[in-house]
Amino acid sequence: MLGGYPSRMRRFRGLGPTLVLATLASALAACGALSPATPPPSPPTPPRLDKTVALEVAYTGFDHPVGIVNAGDSRLFVVELAGAIRVVKDGAVLTTPFLDLTGMVPTNGEQGLLGLAFDPEYATNGRFYVHYINLDGDAVIARYEVSGDPDVAAAGSAEPLLTIHRGADYSKFHYGGQLAFGPDGYLYVASGDGATGGDPSRRLDTLLGKILRIDVSGPGAYSVPSDNPFVGTPGARAEIWAYGLRNPWRFSFDRATGDLYIADVGEDAYEEVNFQPAASKGGEDYGWNVMEGMHCYGSDTCDKSGLTLPVLEYEHDDTGRSITGGYVYRGRQVPGLEGAYVFGDFMTGEVWRSSAADDWAMTQIPAPAGIMITTFGEDADGELYLADFKAGTLYRFRTAPK
């Protein structure tokens, strides 16, 4: 996202495959390579379009927003890459940041302030958690508390809980960065693979390329839930909940069912959405770097045994090249979206809905041209928003006028 825009940006390959094939076919026909009896290629199937849903400008003036979070009340908290968390209250963006880590975080590559989550008991304990990259290039999960002013954090309350070290062999990309509390009350953390080709994703002795699950309910450092899947496994980090991920850019829990949706940014060819049912005991291997999407990576064949494949994928073409995960809609203002998982693409600015009930087919939702979607977010009522990284604008989903 970020700096020079994410590693996603570096995957731009120019023309999509449909256009390339059409151009090639025209050239061959002009040379006589295609006989008159050869039918022309079929035109691409137009995307399914949901015209019952629209996006409207909600708030403007943010500096490269990467997160939209609620604290269980009427406010929204917007995470800015450079280190500030801004408050939207009573329809206005407050001038004073809720928290400002500017100067503590670099903004090179995909570095910066990447995640925010409020404690399930925030109304009584005032605790919240941030995921940021420090000046050494390591990911830090830290706890803060609110001050006597409910719209301003106590900056001096910082308590670092977990540092995910990278080392000199890792890049400034693929940090993941998402934080969210699950229905079980534990804090879940998205950690990217460090853009090293995926080797850390398959190893259980490192926290890179994983979803982590930790207990932060105590007064001090975090603990590991006793039912985490790799507790007691020799050589494994007990914090790991799931693995085999490349750069999980936004995961979310369905507030109605507790199911977990993980969007994972692809390497060369495919973007994917992974699904974990609420009843899962964890330990899923989502396949990277054996698989990219539903396809063997770097080989025509591969061993898929033990892997949990995505429920949805799309190819790198005009559809998109860098997925941004969203939410299952559970609000009241857009009945046509009820139960649909809504997500988008950073590169193309396209927005889609999908669900198991629709066999995970992708239906496009009209969106403003040229937006760069870094995040989706819910307010306390389950209404859905997305952020345009480039313009600093938040959009709200609504029912389209007839």
ChimeraX attribute file (.defattr): number of C-alpha atoms within 10 A of each C-alpha:
attribute: neighborCount
match mode: 1-to-1
recipient: residues
	/A:1	28
	/A:2	24
	/A:3	17
	/A:4	12
	/A:5	17
	/A:6	21
	/A:7	21
	/A:8	22
	/A:9	15
	/A:10	10
	/A:11	16
	/A:12	16
	/A:13	12
	/A:14	9
	/A:15	11
	/A:16	15
	/A:17	14
	/A:18	13
	/A:19	13
	/A:20	11
	/A:21	13
	/A:22	15
	/A:23	11
	/A:24	12
	/A:25	16
	/A:26	15
	/A:27	13
	/A:28	12
	/A:29	14
	/A:30	10
	/A:31	10
	/A:32	10
	/A:33	12
	/A:34	15
	/A:35	10
	/A:36	9
	/A:37	6
	/A:38	9
	/A:39	8
	/A:40	12
	/A:41	10
	/A:42	7
	/A:43	8
	/A:44	9
	/A:45	6
	/A:46	6
	/A:47	11
	/A:48	12
	/A:49	14
	/A:50	16
	/A:51	13
	/A:52	16
	/A:53	19
	/A:54	18
	/A:55	19
	/A:56	15
	/A:57	14
	/A:58	15
	/A:59	16
	/A:60	15
	/A:61	11
	/A:62	23
	/A:63	20
	/A:64	23
	/A:65	31
	/A:66	31
	/A:67	27
	/A:68	27
	/A:69	23
	/A:70	21
	/A:71	19
	/A:72	16
	/A:73	11
	/A:74	13
	/A:75	19
	/A:76	23
	/A:77	23
	/A:78	28
	/A:79	29
	/A:80	25
	/A:81	29
	/A:82	26
	/A:83	23
	/A:84	21
	/A:85	28
	/A:86	25
	/A:87	24
	/A:88	18
	/A:89	14
	/A:90	10
	/A:91	11
	/A:92	12
	/A:93	19
	/A:94	13
	/A:95	9
	/A:96	13
	/A:97	19
	/A:98	23
	/A:99	19
	/A:100	19
	/A:101	17
	/A:102	15
	/A:103	12
	/A:104	15
	/A:105	19
	/A:106	22
	/A:107	22
	/A:108	17
	/A:109	18
	/A:110	25
	/A:111	27
	/A:112	32
	/A:113	31
	/A:114	26
	/A:115	27
	/A:116	27
	/A:117	24
	/A:118	23
	/A:119	24
	/A:120	21
	/A:121	14
	/A:122	15
	/A:123	12
	/A:124	8
	/A:125	11
	/A:126	19
	/A:127	19
	/A:128	19
	/A:129	23
	/A:130	22
	/A:131	26
	/A:132	29
	/A:133	25
	/A:134	18
	/A:135	14
	/A:136	12
	/A:137	23
	/A:138	17
	/A:139	25
	/A:140	19
	/A:141	20
	/A:142	19
	/A:143	23
	/A:144	20
	/A:145	21
	/A:146	19
	/A:147	15
	/A:148	10
	/A:149	9
	/A:150	10
	/A:151	18
	/A:152	18
	/A:153	22
	/A:154	16
	/A:155	14
	/A:156	9
	/A:157	14
	/A:158	14
	/A:159	14
	/A:160	17
	/A:161	15
	/A:162	15
	/A:163	16
	/A:164	16
	/A:165	15
	/A:166	19
	/A:167	11
	/A:168	8
	/A:169	8
	/A:170	15
	/A:171	16
	/A:172	20
	/A:173	22
	/A:174	26
	/A:175	32
	/A:176	30
	/A:177	30
	/A:178	24
	/A:179	26
	/A:180	24
	/A:181	19
	/A:182	19
	/A:183	17
	/A:184	9
	/A:185	15
	/A:186	19
	/A:187	22
	/A:188	22
	/A:189	24
	/A:190	27
	/A:191	27
	/A:192	27
	/A:193	30
	/A:194	24
	/A:195	21
	/A:196	14
	/A:197	12
	/A:198	22
	/A:199	17
	/A:200	24
	/A:201	29
	/A:202	22
	/A:203	17
	/A:204	22
	/A:205	14
	/A:206	19
	/A:207	25
	/A:208	32
	/A:209	31
	/A:210	30
	/A:211	27
	/A:212	23
	/A:213	25
	/A:214	22
	/A:215	18
	/A:216	19
	/A:217	16
	/A:218	8
	/A:219	6
	/A:220	11
	/A:221	14
	/A:222	15
	/A:223	15
	/A:224	17
	/A:225	15
	/A:226	13
	/A:227	11
	/A:228	19
	/A:229	18
	/A:230	19
	/A:231	16
	/A:232	11
	/A:233	10
	/A:234	10
	/A:235	11
	/A:236	15
	/A:237	18
	/A:238	24
	/A:239	25
	/A:240	27
	/A:241	23
	/A:242	24
	/A:243	26
	/A:244	29
	/A:245	32
	/A:246	34
	/A:247	31
	/A:248	30
	/A:249	24
	/A:250	29
	/A:251	27
	/A:252	24
	/A:253	21
	/A:254	20
	/A:255	15
	/A:256	11
	/A:257	13
	/A:258	16
	/A:259	18
	/A:260	20
	/A:261	23
	/A:262	26
	/A:263	28
	/A:264	31
	/A:265	29
	/A:266	27
	/A:267	23
	/A:268	15
	/A:269	16
	/A:270	23
	/A:271	25
	/A:272	25
	/A:273	24
	/A:274	20
	/A:275	18
	/A:276	19
	/A:277	14
	/A:278	16
	/A:279	9
	/A:280	10
	/A:281	13
	/A:282	19
	/A:283	15
	/A:284	18
	/A:285	18
	/A:286	27
	/A:287	28
	/A:288	28
	/A:289	21
	/A:290	21
	/A:291	23
	/A:292	26
	/A:293	28
	/A:294	18
	/A:295	18
	/A:296	17
	/A:297	19
	/A:298	12
	/A:299	9
	/A:300	7
	/A:301	11
	/A:302	12
	/A:303	10
	/A:304	14
	/A:305	7
	/A:306	10
	/A:307	15
	/A:308	17
	/A:309	22
	/A:310	21
	/A:311	18
	/A:312	20
	/A:313	24
	/A:314	19
	/A:315	17
	/A:316	20
	/A:317	18
	/A:318	15
	/A:319	18
	/A:320	22
	/A:321	27
	/A:322	31
	/A:323	33
	/A:324	29
	/A:325	28
	/A:326	29
	/A:327	26
	/A:328	27
	/A:329	24
	/A:330	21
	/A:331	18
	/A:332	13
	/A:333	15
	/A:334	18
	/A:335	14
	/A:336	14
	/A:337	22
	/A:338	13
	/A:339	20
	/A:340	20
	/A:341	23
	/A:342	23
	/A:343	26
	/A:344	28
	/A:345	24
	/A:346	26
	/A:347	25
	/A:348	19
	/A:349	22
	/A:350	23
	/A:351	24
	/A:352	21
	/A:353	24
	/A:354	20
	/A:355	17
	/A:356	12
	/A:357	9
	/A:358	11
	/A:359	10
	/A:360	16
	/A:361	16
	/A:362	21
	/A:363	17
	/A:364	21
	/A:365	22
	/A:366	18
	/A:367	18
	/A:368	15
	/A:369	9
	/A:370	14
	/A:371	20
	/A:372	25
	/A:373	29
	/A:374	30
	/A:375	27
	/A:376	27
	/A:377	26
	/A:378	21
	/A:379	19
	/A:380	16
	/A:381	14
	/A:382	17
	/A:383	17
	/A:384	25
	/A:385	23
	/A:386	28
	/A:387	29
	/A:388	25
	/A:389	25
	/A:390	18
	/A:391	16
	/A:392	19
	/A:393	20
	/A:394	25
	/A:395	21
	/A:396	18
	/A:397	22
	/A:398	20
	/A:399	16
	/A:400	14
	/A:401	8
	/A:402	5
